[in-house]
């Protein structure tokens, strides 16, 4: 059984949508440390954000690790691993868009839409990663 994760007194959740700001975010934590305030970064990014910008969950880990190395960060840091799922539900964007257009046109033309709801069968997809599997809700390095 794994032990409970304990965050320090102050932590900062940082969302880095494009995985380009980890170094700047960590630099802010370093400035706080220089001022006498220890703030531990917790990087996260949702599967929704990965889907929208076309990135992979491992990009968040790669960006955080690169920032830690570049800035010689010696304190703990964390990645929100519940966002780093290897299985997700695929959304058929073209089909969803088509259904939305059909319903919108029916409404504009004062016609009835095809039923109150449409069920689209879910399709699970497995995402690849270069990061090791998490062993708890939050993963420390």
N, C-alpha and C positions, 0 to 999 in steps of 0.2 A: 504494500500500500504506500502510495507516495505521500509525502508530507504536504501540509497546506502551504500555499504560497503567501508570503507576506510582503507587501509593498512597503517601502519606506514612508515616512510621514508625508512627503510631497512627491507626487508623480504628475506627469504631463502627458495626456493622450494626444498624439500627433498623427493627423491624417495626412498622408503624402500621396495625393491622387495620382501623380505622374512619376513617382519614385525618383524625383530630382531634388527634393528639398531636405532630405535626411540630414545632410551636413549642416545646413543652415539651422535646422531645428535643434540639432545637438549643440551647435555653437551657442544658441540661446541658453541652453542648460549650463554650458560652461561659464557663460557670463554671470548667470545666477550664482554658480558655485564660487566664482571670484568675489562676488558680493557677500558671500557667507551663507547662501541658501542652497541646500542640496535638493535638486529636483531631478528625479529619475524619469527618463523618457519611456513611453509605451507607444510603439508604432502600431498602427492598424490600418486596414483598408478592406472594405467589404467586397464580397464576390460580385455584387452589383456594380461597384466601381471598376473592378477588373474587367467585367463584361463590356461595359460602356467604352473604356479606353483601349481595350484589347491587350491587357497585360496579364501576367500570371501571378498567383499568390507569392511565389518565391521572390519576385522582384522587390517586394517590401523588405524581405529578409536580407537580400543582397545589398540594397541601398543602406539599410541600417548598419550592417556589418562593415561596409565600406566607410561610412561616416565614423564609426567607432575606431576603426584602424587609422584613418586619416587624421583624426583629432586626438588620438591617444587617450581615449576615454577609458578610465580604469574602474569606474563604478558600475553597478548593475544596470542593465537595460532589458526591456521586455518587448515582445511582439504579441499582439492579441491573436492567439491561435484559433479562436472560434471563427475567425474570418478566413482562416486558411484551410478550408475544407477541400478534400480531394474529390468529393462527389457533389454535384449540384444539379438542379433541374434546368434542362435546356428550354429556352423560350423561343418558340418559332416566330421570330420577329416579322418576317414577311406575311405569314398567315394572320398574326394578330393585327398587323396594319391593314391587311385586306378586309378583315372582318369589321374593323373600325370604320373604314371608308364606306362599306356597304351600309352599315347602320346610320352613319352620318347622312349619306345620300337619301336613304329612306326617310329620314326625319325631315330633311330639307324639302323633299318632294311630297311630304305629308302622306307617306305610305307606311304601312306597319313593318317594323323590323322583323327579321327572321327569329322569332322567339325571344323571351326575356334574357336568356343567357345561352352561351355556346360552350360546350365542354371540349377542351383540347387535351388529348391524352398526354400525360407527362412523359418525358424522355430523360432518363438520368444519364449524365455524362461524367466520366472520370477525368479529372484534370491531372496533369503531370506536375511534378515539383522537383526542385533540387534540394529543398530543405528536408531535414529529417522529420519524421512524424512527431507531432507533439504528444507529450505524455500527460499534460494537464491543460486546464482552460487557458492559462497563460504560460508562455514558455520563456524561460530566462536563459541567458547565455553567460 
